[in-house]
Amino acid sequence: MLKTKIRKGDTVEVISGRRQDKGRRGEVIRVDPKSHRVTVQGVNVRKKHQRQVQTQGRTMSPGIIEFEGSIHISNVMLVCPSCNKPSRLGVQRDEDGAAHRVCKACGSQID
Ligand SMILES: [Zn+2]
């Protein structure tokens, strides 16, 4: 099983996919390890027309709702907080056996 190294809250850069999303950076707001898909803030934004609806006494106003669609995890790379580049990741274990993600470009520990 492919283990994903991308986590919720990470900043990632889109490296392939839709032209308008390429090179865009954003925070990961959802990771779906089963389908290997991630949802990134501001990436793959879709628009949905919403009719006025009543739900549990609340009225949702009509209009256009924008929401992010998920993209495949292979289309994004983690942006290293140290070198600020989209980086390949390695895993290092410390003396306690805890795994840390490491940027392969600059060698710094990410978490
Ligand atoms: Zn780095």
Backbone and ligand atoms as CSV (ligand in chain L), in Angstrom:
chain,resi,resn,atom,element,x,y,z
A,1,MET,N,N,0.840,-1.201,0.000
A,1,MET,CA,C,0.000,0.000,0.000
A,1,MET,C,C,0.870,1.245,0.000
A,2,LEU,N,N,0.499,2.154,-0.844
A,2,LEU,CA,C,1.216,3.422,-0.937
A,2,LEU,C,C,0.916,4.259,0.295
A,3,LYS,N,N,1.974,4.637,0.973
A,3,LYS,CA,C,1.792,5.462,2.165
A,3,LYS,C,C,1.937,6.915,1.778
A,4,THR,N,N,0.960,7.691,2.121
A,4,THR,CA,C,1.036,9.095,1.759
A,4,THR,C,C,1.818,9.892,2.794
A,5,LYS,N,N,2.655,10.767,2.293
A,5,LYS,CA,C,3.443,11.593,3.204
A,5,LYS,C,C,2.838,12.987,3.332
A,6,ILE,N,N,1.798,13.229,2.578
A,6,ILE,CA,C,1.127,14.521,2.652
A,6,ILE,C,C,0.081,14.471,3.756
A,7,ARG,N,N,0.054,15.499,4.557
A,7,ARG,CA,C,-0.899,15.533,5.659
A,7,ARG,C,C,-1.728,16.805,5.621
A,8,LYS,N,N,-2.832,16.712,6.303
A,8,LYS,CA,C,-3.700,17.873,6.438
A,8,LYS,C,C,-2.918,19.013,7.098
A,9,GLY,N,N,-3.060,20.212,6.552
A,9,GLY,CA,C,-2.354,21.360,7.117
A,9,GLY,C,C,-1.031,21.657,6.431
A,10,ASP,N,N,-0.553,20.708,5.605
A,10,ASP,CA,C,0.668,20.939,4.850
A,10,ASP,C,C,0.432,21.978,3.754
A,11,THR,N,N,1.491,22.674,3.394
A,11,THR,CA,C,1.428,23.528,2.212
A,11,THR,C,C,2.008,22.746,1.045
A,12,VAL,N,N,1.246,22.665,-0.018
A,12,VAL,CA,C,1.694,21.898,-1.179
A,12,VAL,C,C,1.663,22.779,-2.420
A,13,GLU,N,N,2.411,22.351,-3.425
A,13,GLU,CA,C,2.375,23.016,-4.722
A,13,GLU,C,C,1.860,22.037,-5.756
A,14,VAL,N,N,1.010,22.525,-6.639
A,14,VAL,CA,C,0.477,21.674,-7.699
A,14,VAL,C,C,1.516,21.584,-8.808
A,15,ILE,N,N,1.935,20.352,-9.117
A,15,ILE,CA,C,2.988,20.188,-10.106
A,15,ILE,C,C,2.451,19.702,-11.444
A,16,SER,N,N,1.251,19.157,-11.456
A,16,SER,CA,C,0.639,18.804,-12.734
A,16,SER,C,C,-0.867,18.828,-12.574
A,17,GLY,N,N,-1.557,18.692,-13.673
A,17,GLY,CA,C,-3.004,18.756,-13.606
A,17,GLY,C,C,-3.512,19.898,-14.467
A,18,ARG,N,N,-4.619,20.492,-14.069
A,18,ARG,CA,C,-5.209,21.574,-14.843
A,18,ARG,C,C,-4.238,22.745,-14.961
A,19,ARG,N,N,-4.211,23.346,-16.141
A,19,ARG,CA,C,-3.271,24.434,-16.390
A,19,ARG,C,C,-3.456,25.579,-15.387
A,20,GLN,N,N,-4.696,25.879,-15.059
A,20,GLN,CA,C,-4.935,27.028,-14.171
A,20,GLN,C,C,-4.529,26.755,-12.727
A,21,ASP,N,N,-4.283,25.495,-12.415
A,21,ASP,CA,C,-3.886,25.159,-11.044
A,21,ASP,C,C,-2.391,24.905,-10.914
A,22,LYS,N,N,-1.722,24.708,-12.028
A,22,LYS,CA,C,-0.300,24.369,-11.996
A,22,LYS,C,C,0.508,25.468,-11.318
A,23,GLY,N,N,1.382,25.082,-10.416
A,23,GLY,CA,C,2.228,26.058,-9.735
A,23,GLY,C,C,1.551,26.743,-8.576
A,24,ARG,N,N,0.272,26.463,-8.389
A,24,ARG,CA,C,-0.459,27.103,-7.299
A,24,ARG,C,C,-0.130,26.418,-5.976
A,25,ARG,N,N,-0.037,27.216,-4.932
A,25,ARG,CA,C,0.231,26.660,-3.613
A,25,ARG,C,C,-0.963,26.858,-2.699
A,26,GLY,N,N,-1.143,25.928,-1.817
A,26,GLY,CA,C,-2.236,26.073,-0.879
A,26,GLY,C,C,-2.105,25.065,0.241
A,27,GLU,N,N,-2.967,25.250,1.212
A,27,GLU,CA,C,-2.940,24.352,2.367
A,27,GLU,C,C,-3.839,23.154,2.108
A,28,VAL,N,N,-3.363,21.994,2.504
A,28,VAL,CA,C,-4.154,20.778,2.362
A,28,VAL,C,C,-5.277,20.807,3.397
A,29,ILE,N,N,-6.515,20.753,2.920
A,29,ILE,CA,C,-7.618,20.783,3.867
A,29,ILE,C,C,-8.252,19.405,4.073
A,30,ARG,N,N,-7.916,18.454,3.203
A,30,ARG,CA,C,-8.458,17.113,3.362
A,30,ARG,C,C,-7.546,16.109,2.669
A,31,VAL,N,N,-7.332,14.987,3.294
A,31,VAL,CA,C,-6.568,13.911,2.667
A,31,VAL,C,C,-7.450,12.666,2.673
A,32,ASP,N,N,-7.563,12.043,1.520
A,32,ASP,CA,C,-8.276,10.772,1.451
A,32,ASP,C,C,-7.290,9.682,1.052
A,33,PRO,N,N,-6.745,8.986,2.054
A,33,PRO,CA,C,-5.693,7.991,1.768
A,33,PRO,C,C,-6.194,6.827,0.914
A,34,LYS,N,N,-7.480,6.537,0.985
A,34,LYS,CA,C,-8.013,5.401,0.237
A,34,LYS,C,C,-7.980,5.653,-1.256
A,35,SER,N,N,-8.383,6.848,-1.652
A,35,SER,CA,C,-8.414,7.150,-3.087
A,35,SER,C,C,-7.179,7.920,-3.529
A,36,HIS,N,N,-6.257,8.160,-2.580
A,36,HIS,CA,C,-5.036,8.911,-2.876
A,36,HIS,C,C,-5.343,10.282,-3.436
A,37,ARG,N,N,-6.316,10.923,-2.834
A,37,ARG,CA,C,-6.672,12.255,-3.296
A,37,ARG,C,C,-6.572,13.255,-2.146
A,38,VAL,N,N,-6.251,14.488,-2.508
A,38,VAL,CA,C,-6.181,15.544,-1.515
A,38,VAL,C,C,-7.023,16.722,-1.984
A,39,THR,N,N,-7.489,17.487,-1.025
A,39,THR,CA,C,-8.191,18.718,-1.338
A,39,THR,C,C,-7.332,19.870,-0.853
A,40,VAL,N,N,-7.039,20.792,-1.751
A,40,VAL,CA,C,-6.126,21.891,-1.442
A,40,VAL,C,C,-6.871,23.209,-1.583
A,41,GLN,N,N,-6.690,24.037,-0.564
A,41,GLN,CA,C,-7.350,25.336,-0.543
A,41,GLN,C,C,-7.019,26.140,-1.811
A,42,GLY,N,N,-8.063,26.554,-2.515
A,42,GLY,CA,C,-7.872,27.415,-3.679
A,42,GLY,C,C,-7.475,26.702,-4.955
A,43,VAL,N,N,-7.410,25.376,-4.911
A,43,VAL,CA,C,-7.003,24.603,-6.087
A,43,VAL,C,C,-8.181,23.761,-6.556
A,44,ASN,N,N,-8.354,23.717,-7.867
A,44,ASN,CA,C,-9.457,22.960,-8.456
A,44,ASN,C,C,-10.798,23.472,-7.940
A,45,VAL,N,N,-10.928,24.801,-7.943
A,45,VAL,CA,C,-12.154,25.418,-7.439
A,45,VAL,C,C,-13.273,25.215,-8.443
A,46,ARG,N,N,-14.370,24.707,-7.950
A,46,ARG,CA,C,-15.537,24.492,-8.787
A,46,ARG,C,C,-16.668,25.356,-8.281
A,47,LYS,N,N,-17.598,25.632,-9.187
A,47,LYS,CA,C,-18.740,26.448,-8.811
A,47,LYS,C,C,-20.005,25.623,-8.928
A,48,LYS,N,N,-20.859,25.835,-7.963
A,48,LYS,CA,C,-22.108,25.105,-7.951
A,48,LYS,C,C,-23.230,26.117,-7.757
A,49,HIS,N,N,-24.254,25.978,-8.558
A,49,HIS,CA,C,-25.397,26.867,-8.369
A,49,HIS,C,C,-26.297,26.298,-7.295
A,50,GLN,N,N,-26.641,27.136,-6.366
A,50,GLN,CA,C,-27.421,26.692,-5.219
A,50,GLN,C,C,-28.789,27.361,-5.255
A,51,ARG,N,N,-29.815,26.526,-5.201
A,51,ARG,CA,C,-31.154,27.084,-5.087
A,51,ARG,C,C,-31.416,27.407,-3.631
A,52,GLN,N,N,-32.428,28.231,-3.396
A,52,GLN,CA,C,-32.757,28.520,-2.005
A,52,GLN,C,C,-33.363,27.279,-1.365
A,53,VAL,N,N,-32.775,26.847,-0.287
A,53,VAL,CA,C,-33.277,25.647,0.372
A,53,VAL,C,C,-33.481,25.905,1.858
A,54,GLN,N,N,-34.353,25.126,2.432
A,54,GLN,CA,C,-34.607,25.196,3.871
A,54,GLN,C,C,-34.065,23.917,4.506
A,55,THR,N,N,-33.148,24.075,5.437
A,55,THR,CA,C,-32.690,22.893,6.155
A,55,THR,C,C,-32.727,23.167,7.642
A,56,GLN,N,N,-33.468,22.384,8.324
A,56,GLN,CA,C,-33.606,22.476,9.784
A,56,GLN,C,C,-33.823,23.917,10.239
A,57,GLY,N,N,-34.793,24.568,9.560
A,57,GLY,CA,C,-35.152,25.916,9.959
A,57,GLY,C,C,-34.231,26.997,9.424
A,58,ARG,N,N,-33.106,26.566,8.853
A,58,ARG,CA,C,-32.191,27.572,8.304
A,58,ARG,C,C,-32.423,27.725,6.819
A,59,THR,N,N,-32.377,28.945,6.368
A,59,THR,CA,C,-32.528,29.178,4.942
A,59,THR,C,C,-31.162,29.446,4.335
A,60,MET,N,N,-30.816,28.602,3.362
A,60,MET,CA,C,-29.582,28.847,2.638
A,60,MET,C,C,-29.919,29.741,1.461
A,61,SER,N,N,-29.215,30.824,1.339
A,61,SER,CA,C,-29.541,31.748,0.265
A,61,SER,C,C,-29.048,31.198,-1.072
A,62,PRO,N,N,-29.799,31.510,-2.112
A,62,PRO,CA,C,-29.401,31.030,-3.430
A,62,PRO,C,C,-28.170,31.771,-3.918
A,63,GLY,N,N,-27.490,31.174,-4.846
A,63,GLY,CA,C,-26.314,31.829,-5.401
A,63,GLY,C,C,-25.323,30.802,-5.872
A,64,ILE,N,N,-24.120,31.266,-6.076
A,64,ILE,CA,C,-23.076,30.359,-6.555
A,64,ILE,C,C,-22.162,30.011,-5.401
A,65,ILE,N,N,-22.033,28.721,-5.173
A,65,ILE,CA,C,-21.148,28.251,-4.114
A,65,ILE,C,C,-19.838,27.797,-4.751
A,66,GLU,N,N,-18.743,28.242,-4.188
A,66,GLU,CA,C,-17.450,27.773,-4.677
A,66,GLU,C,C,-16.916,26.724,-3.716
A,67,PHE,N,N,-16.406,25.655,-4.288
A,67,PHE,CA,C,-15.818,24.636,-3.427
A,67,PHE,C,C,-14.642,23.998,-4.145
A,68,GLU,N,N,-13.745,23.453,-3.361
A,68,GLU,CA,C,-12.563,22.834,-3.938
A,68,GLU,C,C,-12.832,21.360,-4.216
A,69,GLY,N,N,-12.495,20.938,-5.434
A,69,GLY,CA,C,-12.567,19.528,-5.762
A,69,GLY,C,C,-11.241,18.876,-5.413
A,70,SER,N,N,-11.283,17.587,-5.154
A,70,SER,CA,C,-10.043,16.904,-4.793
A,70,SER,C,C,-9.190,16.665,-6.031
A,71,ILE,N,N,-7.902,16.553,-5.825
A,71,ILE,CA,C,-6.984,16.213,-6.910
A,71,ILE,C,C,-6.130,15.027,-6.473
A,72,HIS,N,N,-5.564,14.343,-7.458
A,72,HIS,CA,C,-4.767,13.175,-7.107
A,72,HIS,C,C,-3.479,13.592,-6.423
A,73,ILE,N,N,-3.119,12.794,-5.432
A,73,ILE,CA,C,-1.983,13.142,-4.579
A,73,ILE,C,C,-0.671,13.232,-5.371
A,74,SER,N,N,-0.595,12.521,-6.501
A,74,SER,CA,C,0.626,12.574,-7.309
A,74,SER,C,C,0.760,13.908,-8.039
A,75,ASN,N,N,-0.279,14.716,-8.015
A,75,ASN,CA,C,-0.219,16.018,-8.678
A,75,ASN,C,C,0.310,17.120,-7.778
A,76,VAL,N,N,0.558,16.783,-6.511
A,76,VAL,CA,C,1.057,17.814,-5.599
A,76,VAL,C,C,2.366,17.369,-4.956
A,77,MET,N,N,3.147,18.370,-4.570
A,77,MET,CA,C,4.353,18.099,-3.802
A,77,MET,C,C,4.362,19.004,-2.586
A,78,LEU,N,N,4.867,18.490,-1.494
A,78,LEU,CA,C,4.957,19.291,-0.286
A,78,LEU,C,C,5.975,20.411,-0.482
A,79,VAL,N,N,5.604,21.601,-0.037
A,79,VAL,CA,C,6.548,22.713,-0.068
A,79,VAL,C,C,7.324,22.699,1.237
A,80,CYS,N,N,8.641,22.557,1.109
A,80,CYS,CA,C,9.487,22.497,2.302
A,80,CYS,C,C,9.500,23.860,2.987
A,81,PRO,N,N,9.210,23.899,4.295
A,81,PRO,CA,C,9.195,25.177,5.006
A,81,PRO,C,C,10.586,25.813,5.101
A,82,SER,N,N,11.631,25.014,4.952
A,82,SER,CA,C,12.987,25.559,5.072
A,82,SER,C,C,13.485,26.155,3.764
A,83,CYS,N,N,13.404,25.371,2.681
A,83,CYS,CA,C,13.959,25.881,1.423
A,83,CYS,C,C,12.874,26.436,0.513
A,84,ASN,N,N,11.620,26.322,0.937
A,84,ASN,CA,C,10.510,26.927,0.205
A,84,ASN,C,C,10.383,26.412,-1.224
A,85,LYS,N,N,10.741,25.142,-1.414
A,85,LYS,CA,C,10.629,24.532,-2.730
A,85,LYS,C,C,9.768,23.283,-2.624
A,86,PRO,N,N,9.071,22.939,-3.703
A,86,PRO,CA,C,8.376,21.652,-3.697
A,86,PRO,C,C,9.421,20.547,-3.622
A,87,SER,N,N,9.302,19.671,-2.632
A,87,SER,CA,C,10.405,18.754,-2.343
A,87,SER,C,C,9.965,17.308,-2.296
A,88,ARG,N,N,10.892,16.458,-2.658
A,88,ARG,CA,C,10.695,15.040,-2.389
A,88,ARG,C,C,10.968,14.813,-0.909
A,89,LEU,N,N,10.270,13.842,-0.371
A,89,LEU,CA,C,10.380,13.615,1.064
A,89,LEU,C,C,11.002,12.271,1.366
A,90,GLY,N,N,11.812,12.257,2.378
A,90,GLY,CA,C,12.300,11.007,2.917
A,90,GLY,C,C,11.792,10.876,4.338
A,91,VAL,N,N,12.038,9.745,4.933
A,91,VAL,CA,C,11.633,9.549,6.322
A,91,VAL,C,C,12.856,9.169,7.143
A,92,GLN,N,N,13.005,9.843,8.260
A,92,GLN,CA,C,14.113,9.568,9.161
A,92,GLN,C,C,13.532,9.163,10.506
A,93,ARG,N,N,14.168,8.189,11.132
A,93,ARG,CA,C,13.708,7.824,12.468
A,93,ARG,C,C,14.705,8.344,13.491
A,94,ASP,N,N,14.173,8.891,14.570
A,94,ASP,CA,C,15.075,9.345,15.621
A,94,ASP,C,C,15.314,8.215,16.617
A,95,GLU,N,N,16.061,8.518,17.690
A,95,GLU,CA,C,16.471,7.476,18.636
A,95,GLU,C,C,15.271,6.785,19.277
A,96,ASP,N,N,14.170,7.523,19.395
A,96,ASP,CA,C,12.971,6.944,20.000
A,96,ASP,C,C,12.141,6.149,19.001
A,97,GLY,N,N,12.595,6.107,17.760
A,97,GLY,CA,C,11.861,5.355,16.757
A,97,GLY,C,C,10.751,6.143,16.088
A,98,ALA,N,N,10.633,7.415,16.443
A,98,ALA,CA,C,9.595,8.239,15.835
A,98,ALA,C,C,10.027,8.655,14.437
A,99,ALA,N,N,9.091,8.595,13.501
A,99,ALA,CA,C,9.408,8.936,12.123
A,99,ALA,C,C,9.224,10.426,11.879
A,100,HIS,N,N,10.176,10.993,11.185
A,100,HIS,CA,C,10.073,12.392,10.796
A,100,HIS,C,C,10.238,12.497,9.301
A,101,ARG,N,N,9.477,13.394,8.710
A,101,ARG,CA,C,9.638,13.627,7.280
A,101,ARG,C,C,10.824,14.571,7.066
A,102,VAL,N,N,11.592,14.259,6.054
A,102,VAL,CA,C,12.798,15.028,5.783
A,102,VAL,C,C,12.774,15.494,4.334
A,103,CYS,N,N,13.128,16.749,4.115
A,103,CYS,CA,C,13.239,17.295,2.761
A,103,CYS,C,C,14.501,16.756,2.123
A,104,LYS,N,N,14.343,16.135,0.944
A,104,LYS,CA,C,15.517,15.541,0.308
A,104,LYS,C,C,16.387,16.598,-0.360
A,105,ALA,N,N,15.824,17.774,-0.572
A,105,ALA,CA,C,16.602,18.844,-1.217
A,105,ALA,C,C,17.562,19.494,-0.234
A,106,CYS,N,N,17.082,19.889,0.946
A,106,CYS,CA,C,17.942,20.619,1.876
A,106,CYS,C,C,18.254,19.806,3.128
A,107,GLY,N,N,17.606,18.662,3.292
A,107,GLY,CA,C,17.920,17.779,4.402
A,107,GLY,C,C,17.305,18.160,5.733
A,108,SER,N,N,16.484,19.185,5.732
A,108,SER,CA,C,15.926,19.602,7.025
A,108,SER,C,C,14.671,18.800,7.363
A,109,GLN,N,N,14.482,18.648,8.652
A,109,GLN,CA,C,13.352,17.896,9.154
A,109,GLN,C,C,12.097,18.762,9.070
A,110,ILE,N,N,11.016,18.177,8.585
A,110,ILE,CA,C,9.798,18.946,8.405
A,110,ILE,C,C,8.897,18.841,9.632
A,111,ASP,N,N,8.896,17.693,10.258
A,111,ASP,CA,C,8.138,17.595,11.515
A,111,ASP,C,C,8.755,16.533,12.411
L,1,ZN,ZN,ZN,14.004,21.790,1.987
